[in-house]
Amino acid sequence: MIDFRYHLVSIVAIFLALATGIVLGTTLLQEPALESAKQVTDTLTAEKQELRTQLDALNRREKGNDAFVTAMTPQLVSGDLTGQRLLLVDMPGATASLRELQEQVLQQAGGSIVGRISLSERFLDSNDNLLNESSTTLQPTGVAFPPDATPYDKAGIVLGNALMTKEDATETLGGLALTAFESGGLISVEDEITARATLAVVFAPETPFQGETAEAQAAGVVALTDGLDAYGRGALIASTVTSTATGGVLGALRDDGDASKRISSIDTLNMPAGRVVVVYALQEQVAGGAGQYGIGTGASAFQPPVPAVPTPTPTLSGS
């Protein structure tokens, strides 16, 4: 008869055999597994280094391109805006340093900056009725607001009528409207406005508006710009690529099939080349065109089409 001790010894022997097999198996498999893991790690490290090298090269190339365009900007835009008077409009949240850089390029192009205004948060507050009340009170004589006009539409018409012109000769400003909007805290006059402008550049915030009123606020900026455009020779909105997202001003303009036929946009304000494009887009506005330029959603090209250079007519001498 097999006693309990025999069973116990058998069970112990079985477990010892299993343990021995596991140890042997692990030992045999450990070296190939470690080698495979090392190979994967080495490959990923090499790929990461290659990508880093490529990124560094791209950054150096971009810096070189930016430096070249910056150095060449005076020649690239020379005389392009001669005779044009410009109004600059800052939106809440617009990056002041980008506007200052663009201002320099506009002056290098021969443009005369006749003033700068900033819109307040209250101007964009769709729940505040002051904008609608002020615009209705200041409705220009002989001008009818569209039946479905929003407060922003009305404000664009009022400010466009007061600040813009299509004429070469300077005209008297609509001072009453400007004073009323400023005293109501809707705008602030940052630089004294010395004359009516022929062109307007609106600087939009890089960050899209947030919340339930985001789309209405972005559309409001477009409506204001449309009013400035209607009374002048042209207007555009400039910002960066992030403004092309939902809730962004550039996104709102590019989604508006009607306004985008009249107002231009540039989403490369943070690039030296983009600031040159602003000048070219203003030229296009004066010529009656419009376009959406840059690298973001809704851009049709990086810059306006280059005007064709007339082919010289051969003379009788063949020269």
ROSE-594224 format. One line per 4 residues: number of its first residue (from 1); their letters; for each residue x, y, z of C-alpha. Coordinates in nm, 2 decimals. Layout:
<pts>
NUM) a) X/Y/Z  ... .
</pts>
This chain:
<pts>
1) midf) 0.00/0.00/0.00  0.13/0.34/-0.11  0.15/0.56/0.20  0.11/0.94/0.23 .
5) ryhl) 0.49/1.00/0.23  0.51/0.86/-0.12  0.24/1.09/-0.25  0.41/1.39/-0.08 .
9) vsiv) 0.75/1.30/-0.24  0.58/1.26/-0.58  0.41/1.60/-0.56  0.73/1.77/-0.45 .
13) aifl) 0.92/1.61/-0.74  0.66/1.74/-0.98  0.69/2.09/-0.86  1.07/2.08/-0.86 .
17) alat) 1.05/1.96/-1.22  0.82/2.25/-1.31  1.04/2.50/-1.14  1.35/2.36/-1.31 .
21) givl) 1.18/2.39/-1.65  1.07/2.74/-1.59  1.42/2.84/-1.48  1.58/2.67/-1.78 .
25) gttl) 1.32/2.82/-2.02  1.36/3.16/-1.88  1.74/3.14/-1.91  1.72/3.02/-2.27 .
29) lqep) 1.47/3.28/-2.37  1.61/3.57/-2.17  1.91/3.64/-2.39  1.71/3.66/-2.73 .
33) ales) 1.44/3.88/-2.57  1.69/4.12/-2.43  1.88/4.14/-2.76  1.55/4.21/-2.95 .
37) akqv) 1.45/4.48/-2.70  1.80/4.63/-2.73  1.77/4.64/-3.11  1.43/4.81/-3.10 .
41) tdtl) 1.57/5.07/-2.85  1.87/5.14/-3.07  1.65/5.18/-3.38  1.41/5.42/-3.20 .
45) taek) 1.70/5.62/-3.06  1.86/5.65/-3.41  1.52/5.75/-3.56  1.47/6.01/-3.29 .
49) qelr) 1.82/6.15/-3.35  1.76/6.17/-3.72  1.43/6.35/-3.67  1.60/6.59/-3.43 .
53) tqld) 1.87/6.66/-3.69  1.60/6.72/-3.96  1.41/6.95/-3.72  1.72/7.15/-3.64 .
57) alnr) 1.80/7.18/-4.02  1.44/7.30/-4.08  1.47/7.56/-3.80  1.79/7.69/-3.94 .
61) rekg) 1.65/7.71/-4.28  1.34/7.89/-4.15  1.55/8.14/-3.96  1.76/8.20/-4.27 .
65) ndaf) 1.45/8.26/-4.48  1.31/8.49/-4.23  1.63/8.69/-4.20  1.65/8.72/-4.58 .
69) vtam) 1.29/8.83/-4.62  1.33/9.08/-4.33  1.64/9.23/-4.50  1.47/9.24/-4.84 .
73) tpql) 1.14/9.37/-4.72  1.20/9.74/-4.80  1.28/9.64/-5.16  0.99/9.39/-5.18 .
77) vsgd) 0.73/9.65/-5.08  0.89/9.98/-5.20  0.62/10.22/-5.32  0.34/9.97/-5.31 .
81) ltgq) 0.12/10.18/-5.08  0.23/10.52/-5.19  -0.06/10.76/-5.16  -0.27/10.53/-4.94 .
85) rlll) -0.38/10.63/-4.59  -0.42/10.35/-4.34  -0.63/10.30/-4.03  -0.51/10.03/-3.79 .
89) vdmp) -0.77/9.86/-3.57  -0.67/9.65/-3.27  -0.91/9.38/-3.14  -0.90/9.28/-2.77 .
93) gata) -0.63/9.01/-2.74  -0.44/9.10/-3.06  -0.06/9.07/-3.02  0.08/9.42/-3.00 .
97) slre) 0.43/9.32/-3.11  0.30/9.17/-3.43  0.10/9.49/-3.51  0.41/9.70/-3.45 .
101) lqeq) 0.61/9.49/-3.69  0.34/9.51/-3.95  0.32/9.89/-3.90  0.69/9.92/-3.99 .
105) vlqq) 0.63/9.73/-4.32  0.33/9.94/-4.41  0.54/10.25/-4.37  0.83/10.09/-4.57 .
109) aggs) 0.57/10.04/-4.85  0.50/10.41/-4.86  0.17/10.40/-4.67  0.07/10.68/-4.44 .
113) ivgr) -0.08/10.56/-4.11  -0.34/10.82/-4.02  -0.46/10.67/-3.69  -0.52/10.36/-3.47 .
117) isls) -0.82/10.26/-3.26  -0.87/9.97/-3.03  -1.20/9.80/-2.98  -1.30/9.72/-2.62 .
121) erfl) -1.44/9.40/-2.47  -1.77/9.59/-2.43  -1.78/9.65/-2.81  -1.77/9.27/-2.85 .
125) dsnd) -2.02/9.19/-2.57  -2.32/9.06/-2.75  -2.53/9.09/-2.43  -2.46/9.46/-2.40 .
129) nlln) -2.71/9.68/-2.58  -2.50/9.99/-2.58  -2.34/9.92/-2.92  -2.68/9.88/-3.08 .
133) esst) -2.82/10.20/-2.91  -2.51/10.41/-3.01  -2.50/10.29/-3.37  -2.88/10.34/-3.41 .
137) tlqp) -2.85/10.70/-3.27  -2.55/10.77/-3.49  -2.70/10.64/-3.81  -2.55/10.85/-4.10 .
141) tgva) -2.79/11.08/-4.28  -2.92/10.93/-4.60  -2.79/10.58/-4.50  -3.04/10.30/-4.44 .
145) fppd) -2.94/10.00/-4.22  -3.04/9.67/-4.37  -3.36/9.52/-4.21  -3.16/9.23/-4.06 .
149) atpy) -2.86/9.44/-3.96  -2.69/9.33/-3.63  -2.54/9.58/-3.39  -2.20/9.49/-3.54 .
153) dkag) -2.33/9.56/-3.89  -2.46/9.90/-3.78  -2.13/9.98/-3.60  -1.94/9.90/-3.91 .
157) ivlg) -2.15/10.13/-4.12  -2.12/10.41/-3.87  -1.74/10.38/-3.82  -1.68/10.32/-4.19 .
161) nalm) -1.88/10.64/-4.27  -1.69/10.84/-4.01  -1.33/10.71/-4.07  -1.30/10.59/-4.43 .
165) tked) -1.30/10.73/-4.78  -1.24/10.63/-5.14  -1.11/10.97/-5.23  -0.75/11.09/-5.27 .
169) atet) -0.82/11.42/-5.10  -0.85/11.42/-4.73  -1.19/11.48/-4.59  -1.33/11.59/-4.25 .
173) lggl) -1.36/11.31/-4.00  -1.70/11.20/-3.86  -1.59/11.33/-3.52  -1.93/11.29/-3.35 .
177) alta) -1.94/10.92/-3.41  -1.58/10.87/-3.30  -1.64/11.08/-2.98  -1.96/10.90/-2.89 .
181) fesg) -1.81/10.55/-2.93  -1.51/10.65/-2.73  -1.70/10.81/-2.45  -1.92/10.50/-2.43 .
185) glis) -1.62/10.28/-2.37  -1.67/10.10/-2.70  -1.34/10.20/-2.86  -1.03/10.39/-2.76 .
189) vede) -0.83/10.62/-2.99  -0.47/10.51/-2.95  -0.30/10.74/-3.20  -0.47/11.06/-3.31 .
193) itar) -0.66/11.02/-3.63  -0.54/11.29/-3.86  -0.75/11.21/-4.17  -0.99/10.96/-4.32 .
197) atla) -0.82/10.64/-4.43  -0.84/10.48/-4.77  -0.75/10.13/-4.63  -0.80/9.95/-4.30 .
201) vvfa) -0.60/9.67/-4.14  -0.78/9.49/-3.86  -0.55/9.29/-3.62  -0.74/8.99/-3.48 .
205) petp) -0.65/8.79/-3.17  -0.46/8.47/-3.23  -0.68/8.28/-2.98  -1.03/8.20/-3.10 .
209) fqge) -1.32/8.34/-2.89  -1.47/8.09/-2.64  -1.82/8.02/-2.51  -2.17/8.04/-2.64 .
213) taea) -2.12/8.38/-2.80  -1.78/8.29/-2.97  -1.92/8.26/-3.32  -2.13/8.58/-3.28 .
217) qaag) -1.82/8.78/-3.16  -1.60/8.65/-3.45  -1.88/8.73/-3.70  -1.91/9.08/-3.54 .
221) vval) -1.54/9.16/-3.62  -1.61/9.05/-3.98  -1.91/9.28/-4.00  -1.72/9.57/-3.86 .
225) tdgl) -1.44/9.52/-4.12  -1.70/9.49/-4.39  -1.83/9.83/-4.30  -1.48/9.98/-4.31 .
229) dayg) -1.42/9.82/-4.65  -1.75/9.95/-4.79  -1.66/10.31/-4.73  -1.29/10.29/-4.82 .
233) rgal) -1.08/10.13/-5.09  -1.03/9.81/-4.90  -0.98/9.63/-4.57  -0.83/9.31/-4.45 .
237) iast) -0.79/9.11/-4.13  -0.45/8.98/-4.02  -0.36/8.73/-3.75  -0.20/8.39/-3.72 .
241) vtst) -0.30/8.04/-3.83  -0.47/7.96/-3.49  -0.73/8.23/-3.57  -0.86/8.01/-3.86 .
245) atgg) -1.01/7.76/-3.61  -1.37/7.76/-3.50  -1.44/8.07/-3.30  -1.15/8.25/-3.46 .
249) vlga) -1.20/8.57/-3.66  -1.02/8.44/-3.97  -1.22/8.12/-3.95  -1.54/8.32/-3.94 .
253) lrdd) -1.44/8.53/-4.24  -1.33/8.24/-4.45  -1.66/8.06/-4.37  -1.86/8.36/-4.48 .
257) gdas) -1.90/8.31/-4.86  -2.03/8.66/-4.90  -1.79/8.87/-4.69  -1.48/8.67/-4.81 .
261) kris) -1.54/8.80/-5.16  -1.48/9.15/-5.04  -1.25/9.13/-4.74  -0.90/8.97/-4.75 .
265) sidt) -0.73/8.78/-4.47  -0.37/8.68/-4.39  -0.29/8.41/-4.13  0.09/8.45/-4.14 .
269) lnmp) 0.12/8.78/-3.95  0.39/8.62/-3.73  0.61/8.56/-4.04  0.82/8.82/-4.22 .
273) agrv) 0.69/8.69/-4.55  0.33/8.72/-4.42  0.38/9.08/-4.34  0.49/9.14/-4.70 .
277) vvvy) 0.18/8.96/-4.81  -0.03/9.20/-4.61  0.10/9.48/-4.84  0.03/9.28/-5.15 .
281) alqe) -0.32/9.20/-5.03  -0.39/9.57/-4.97  -0.27/9.64/-5.33  -0.51/9.38/-5.45 .
285) qvag) -0.79/9.54/-5.25  -0.73/9.88/-5.41  -0.75/9.70/-5.75  -1.09/9.56/-5.65 .
289) gagq) -0.99/9.21/-5.56  -0.99/9.00/-5.24  -0.84/8.67/-5.12  -0.77/8.45/-4.83 .
293) ygig) -0.39/8.40/-4.79  -0.16/8.20/-4.57  -0.11/7.84/-4.46  -0.42/7.78/-4.25 .
297) tgas) -0.77/7.63/-4.31  -0.95/7.82/-4.59  -0.64/7.98/-4.74  -0.65/7.97/-5.12 .
301) afqp) -0.28/8.06/-5.16  0.01/8.20/-4.97  0.00/8.53/-5.15  -0.20/8.71/-5.41 .
305) pvpa) -0.13/8.64/-5.77  0.17/8.83/-5.90  0.06/9.09/-6.16  0.17/9.00/-6.51 .
309) vptp) 0.47/9.21/-6.64  0.39/9.36/-6.98  0.60/9.22/-7.26  0.82/9.49/-7.42 .
313) tptl) 0.72/9.57/-7.77  1.01/9.52/-8.01  1.13/9.83/-8.20  1.22/9.85/-8.56 .
317) sgs) 1.58/9.81/-8.47  1.49/9.48/-8.31  1.59/9.60/-7.96 .
</pts>
